[in-house]
């Protein structure tokens, strides 16, 4: 299968590209810069120049492929609403380009803020006003194409997609710990994050491309509930820093924009996904990954 991958040089997208190639698929990777294009070319991947704002480029990429995996997202939390709008336009454009083709279309969403305080499943939709709710229109736009002859599915990812090369939430926590001299957690630290290794996530994206039924919501989650205190403990051990609680009302002052995410309690199940696609995570857990030490090399 010739697969158009947006975000092909990103932390998750690059793992997906390798996973797809190992299964014999050909890749057309979206590149927004000369550096990204050179990286793709060096890896033997066909380059398609464009950006998420270049809707004509997205249409051409989708039209030239047997399926699409959309992982690109503008990770600008200072303008999260703008990033969400850009993502929605990209999803709508890609879906329109695939209409009537019966080709697979896999997009990326998140689990953060789905329904705080209980284990959520693939059947859950997010609470109004949560970060996950902001991306719900893109989920709906993708899945609505199932009625127009597209085998569309959504892979929801947890707050921590970890592994070597991670530049997301956990590395930010490590940077904050180094800067402040403490490895902190909000409240009593009992609130829970879900997590998955990026190689396990990449495997799920391939399975979704190859076999997910139209309209499927999938959870790319290995560990459904990692207490944030355990994350802070692991960071403190490696940096040899004290581990301390921060009152929840002071979380934003200490952690910045990350405070709201770190205070969430959103355990997530992937039982339905594992049964539906036979996906079984095998990589290191989040704490085991932290214990390997690669997060702490500078």
C-alpha positions, 0 to 999 in steps of 0.5 A: 500500500502507498501511504501518505503520512503527515507528520512523517518526521515527528516523534510518532510519525517517524516510528509509524513510517518505520513500522509501515516500511517493515510491513512492506508499505511504501511511504509518501511523507509530508515535509514542510521544510528542507530539513524534513525533506532531507531526513525523509529522503535519507531514510528512503522515503518519498517526499511530498512538500507542503504544510497543514495550511497548504490544503491543495498539497494535502489533497494531492498527497491523499489523491496519490495514495492508497491510504492516509495516516494523519499525525501532524499537529501544530504543538503550539499551546500558546495558541491551542485553539488555532492549532485545533482549527488548523487540524480540523481543516486538514482532516476535512480536506484529507477526508474530502479527497478520499471520499468514495474511494474505500481507502483507509484514513487514520487520524490522531486524537487525544485522551486527555480530559475525556471524562476525569476520575474514571477509566474511560473507554473507546465509547466515551466522548470528552466532557465539554471544555476539556482539551480532548473536547477541542479536538472532537470536531476533527474526530467527528469530521474524520468518522463522518467520512465513513458514510461517504465511502472512506474507511476512517478511524481515530487513534486516541493517544494518552498524555505520555507517548514515551521512548527515545527522542521524546520531546513532549510532557515528560521531558518538560517535567524533567526540565522544570525539575532541573530549573526549580531544584525539585521534582514536583507533583500536584496535590497528593499525586494520586491522579493518573495518566495513561501512557504508551511507548511510541513503538507500540503506538506505531504498531497500532497505527499500522493495524488501524490502516490495514484492518480497522473498520470504518468509524472505529475509535481506538485507544493507543494505551498500554498503561491505563493509570500511572500515578503522577507521583510515580513519574515525579519519584522516578525523575527525582531519583535520576536527578537526585532531587527532592520530590515534593507536593505542590498545592493544586492551586499553585500548579500553573505557577510551578509548571506553567501551561503543563500544570493543567495537564499534570493535574488531570485524572484520566485513566484510559482503557484500551481493552476494546482496541486490543480485542478488535485489532489484536494489538498487544503492547510489548515495549517498556512501560513509562517508569521502566523507560525512565529508569533506562536513563535516556531521558536524562542525558543532555 
